[in-house]
Amino acid sequence: MKIKWKLLCVMSVLGALIGPVQAEERSSAVMEGDEAVSSKATQGSGQDSLVDTLTSRLGVSDQQASGGAGALLALAQASLSGEEWGQLTSLIPQAGALAGKVDLSQFDGGTLGTLEDLLGDDKGPSMANVMGAFDNLGLDVTSISSFVPVILDYLQQQGGAELVDTLTQLWAPSV
């Protein structure tokens, strides 16, 4: 686990040095259907959706907010117990739709993913895959550390304090 954390730190520094790439130059693999997720998430509710919260607090596009949240939530869906995931989706109803729009297996995580393969740490999706998804969205990998606290704060405001610790551990290298 210490090796993963160190590798994620190195990747974050490299991402900061390289800088973000324009989203228009990237594949739209994570962006398909994001407008529908965003609009469905707010229908019938008097509160901002998670995507709206991310766009307003981070200044990212709807597609980046939806794709970034979807990548993190897809990792959560793959890692949480069924009961925990059910609790999360009851608190953030759009979580299932957001996670369903992202197939983390198509993102190799770059160098970190290769290192995980070499270390034999292939237990399904990981933060390396999330990093690959963020890169695909034209987001610097260090922006993951901006998304995580906003999502955790949003979850806390919805009454999910008990899930915050679990997700903080899951996304720990990014917090």
N, C-alpha and C positions, 0 to 999 in steps of 0.2 A: 504494500500500500504506500509506503514511503517513496518507493521508486516512481509510482504513478504520479504522486503529488509533485515530486521534483520535475518529472517530465512535463507535467502540465504547466508548471511555473516557467520552465524553459520555453515551452511553446507560446505561452502568453507574452513573454519578453520578445521572442522572435516575431510574433504577430504585431507587437507594438513598433518594432523596428521596421518591418516591411510596410506597414500601414494598410489601411483598408483598400479594397479594390471596388470599383464601381459596380453596383448591383446589375446594371444593364449589360455588363460584359460576362455575367455568369449565367449558368443554366437556370431554368425556372423550375427545377425539380421540386423545390420546397414551396414554391409560390403558388402552385396550381390551386385554384379555388379559395384563396385566402379571403377575397372580398365576401364570398358567401358565408364563410365562418364568422367574419367580423359582424356582418349585418344580422345573421341569425342569433348571434350571441346577445345582442341588445334588444331583440324583439320582445316586447312584453315585460321588460324589466325597467325599473326606475333608476338603475345604477349603471355606471360605465362598465363595459365589459373589460376583461383582462387585456384584450388587444387595444382598446381605447386608452386604458391606463398606461400601457407601455408606450404607445405613440405619443401621448401627451407628456409623460415624465422623461422619456429618453430621446424624443425628437427623431424617432425612426419612422419609416413608412409603415403603412398597414401590412404590407407583404412581409417586411422584415420582422415586425412585431408578431405577426401570426406564425411565421416560420420559425423564429427563434423560440417563442413560447412552445410551439408544437414540438420542436426538437427536445427541449428540456422535459416537457410532459411525456413525450414518447419514451424517454429514458426512465421517467418515474413509473409509467405504466408497466414497463418491462421489469422493473426492480421491486415495486411495492407488492405486498400481498393483495389478493383480491378484495379483501375487506378494506384495506387502506385506500386502494384505488377507487373503490365504490364511495368511500367517504369523501375523497378528493373531488370526484365528479358530482357528488351531491352539493358540495360547497361551491364549485366552479363548474356549472353545467356545460360550458363550452370546452372543457378540458378534453373530453373524449373526441370531439370533432377536430380540435387543434392537433392532438397527438395522432389522430388517424390520417392527417394530411402529410405526415412525415414518415418515411421509411428509412430509419437510421442505418439499415444494413447497406444502403447504397453509398454511404459516405465512409471512406476508409480512415478518416482521421489523420491523413498525411503521415508525417514522420512518427508521431505518437502512436498511431495505429500500427505502423510497421514494427515499432519497438514492442508493442504489446503482443503482436504475433510472434516475434522472436522470443519473448519471455514466456510464451505459452499461456498467456492470459486472455483466452478467447471464451468468455462466459456470456456472450451476448452483447447487446449494445453497451457502450461505455461513453464517458465524456469525450473520448477521441472522436467518436461518431458525431456527437453534438458539435464539437469543434469543426468537423467537416461540413456539417449542415450550416453553421454560422458563416463559414468561409463561402459556401455556395450562395448565400444570401448577400454577399458583399459586405459582411460585417467582420470586423477585426475580432479575432478570438478573444481579445481582452474585453470585448463588449459583453461576453457571457457574464462577467462579474458585475455588470450593470443590470442585466436582466434578472439575475437570481434574487437580489434583495427586493426588487419591485414585485416579482411574483410571490415571494414569501410574505411580503407586507400585504399584498392583495388577499392572499389566503388567510392570513391572520385576521384581516378585517371582515372576512366572510365567516369567521368563527372556527377556523381550522388550526388553532394554536398547537394542538397535539401532533399535527402533521408537519409543522414547521421544523421541528427538531429532526425528524426522519429525513425530510427533503434537504435540510441543511447538510446532513451527513452525506447524502447521496451526491449533492452538488458541491461538497466542501472545497475542492480545489479552486472553485470559482468564486467563493464568497470572500 
